[in-house]
Amino acid sequence: MATTLVPPTWKDPATGISWTYSESNGEATLTGCYNSSHSPMSGDIVLPSKVKKAIVTGIERGFAYNTGGFMGMASITIPDCVTDIGDCAFKGLRGLTNVTMGAGVTNIGAHAFAECTGLTRIEMSSGVISIGEMAFYGCTSLKNISIPDSVMRIGRYAFVYCDDSLYDTKTFPGAVLVDGWIVGPFADYKSTGSNEIGLLPEHLSFTGVRGIVDFAFLGRGNSKIVILPNCVKRVGAWALGRNSNLTRVMISDGVKDIGVAAFSCCYNLTSIEVSDGNANYKSENGCLLTKDGKVLVAVPAGLDNVRIPKGVTVIGDCAFLGCDKISHLKIPDGVKEIGDRAFCGCRGLETITLPDSIAKIGRHALSSLKITSLTMPRNVTRIGEYAFWGCKRLKSVEFKGNAPTCHESSFRNCPDNCEAYVSPESTGWGVEEGEKWNGLTIRYHK
C-alpha cells in the first residue's frame, strides 16, 4: 500500500492559519496554507517569519495552488527574512490588490504574480536582484511600479499585458519602457495599440534607459551601431542578439552587467568597444572580457580570425556562439574552463586545439562543429551534456589522460564509427577494446 507523504504543518496561534512547509538546516520554505474551516481567506495576510523554530526564507513554486483559500486575499505582506519568491508563487490570485515585500527578497520567480488582475500596487524590496520571465504578465490593473537599482536581470515578457499607463512609449523609438527599463518592442505589447516594431535609427544610443531586459530586441533591431551610454546599467541575455545589421557596439563606463549572449549571432558585428573607465568590462582584439581579463564574455560573430587574449582562464557561456566564420582556433594555455554553448553553432570551425590546462567542458560547448579529430588534454575531468552533439564529421578523439566524467549524451549524434584512442595505463573507462563508451568505440594504443 502506497504511503502518502504529509508535509509538516505549523498553526499560527495568533491568526489560526495553518502553514505547510519544507525545512532544511533551520530554514523553511512555505508550501501552502489553510484556515480551520478550509474556507477562502480574505483581507490582509501577513506571511510568518518563523514556523516553529525554522526561519522562513522562501515561498515555494506554485504556492497559491497548494492552498484552497487564497482567492479572497486583498493584500500580502512578505517578511524581511524571505529571500526567494518561487515561480508561479501567487499566480492567478485575481483578488489580490497590494503586495509589500520585505527587505530581504532578492529573487522574484517566473510567473510569480502573473494574472493577478486586481493587483494595482507592489512595494518591491530594494535588494531585488532578479525578476523572472513573465513575473507580472497579465496584471491588467498594474499602473505603476518602481524597479530598484539593485535589479540585475529582468526576464522576457515580465510586464506584458499590464495597464497601458505602466508603459512609456515615448522615451525611446520603437520600444516600450517600464520605469526606465526597455521591456520589449511594440509588437510584444498588444495593449499599446501598435503592431509595429518601429524603425530604429542607424546609429542607436540608449539615452534615458536604465536597463534592457532579456530578449528585448532579439532578431528585431536594424541599427548598425549601438551605443550604451552611462545611464544604461544592465543589458539582458540575448537583448540585442541575432541582429544582422549590427557592426559595432560601444559600451560606456556605467554598464555594470551584460547578460549571456547579449550580442550573439550578430553576423556582421566585428567590434565590441568598452570605455577605459568601465569598472566591470574591457575590450581586447575586438572582444568583450571582464575587467580582470580572466573571462572571455563575447566574441563578435563577424570576425573570421580570433586571438584569445593572454590571461583568460574561462571562455564564458555562449562566448563564440554563432561565430561561423572562424575555421581554425587555438585556445591558449591557461584556459581552464569552456562554458556552456561556448562554441555552439560555429559551423565553419574545422580544427580546434585545446590546451593542457583545460579541466572542464560545459554543456553543448562544442556542438555542431566541422571537426574531424580532437585531442582531449590529460587534465580534462568533466565533459558536459551534449558537449560534442552533432559533430557529424568527427572520426576520432585521443584522450591523453584518464576517463573524464562524461554524460551519455556528450557525443550523441556523432558518427557511429567515431573512435576514442586511450592509453592502456589510463583508468576509468570500464569497457573492453572495441566496446562503446558514451557512444565512442574504445581503442587502446601503446
Order of alpha helices (4+ residues) and beta strands (2+ residues): beta-beta-beta-beta-beta-beta-beta-beta-beta-beta-beta-beta-beta-beta-beta-beta-beta-beta-beta-beta-beta-beta-beta-beta-beta-beta-beta-beta-beta-beta-beta-beta-beta-beta-beta-beta-beta
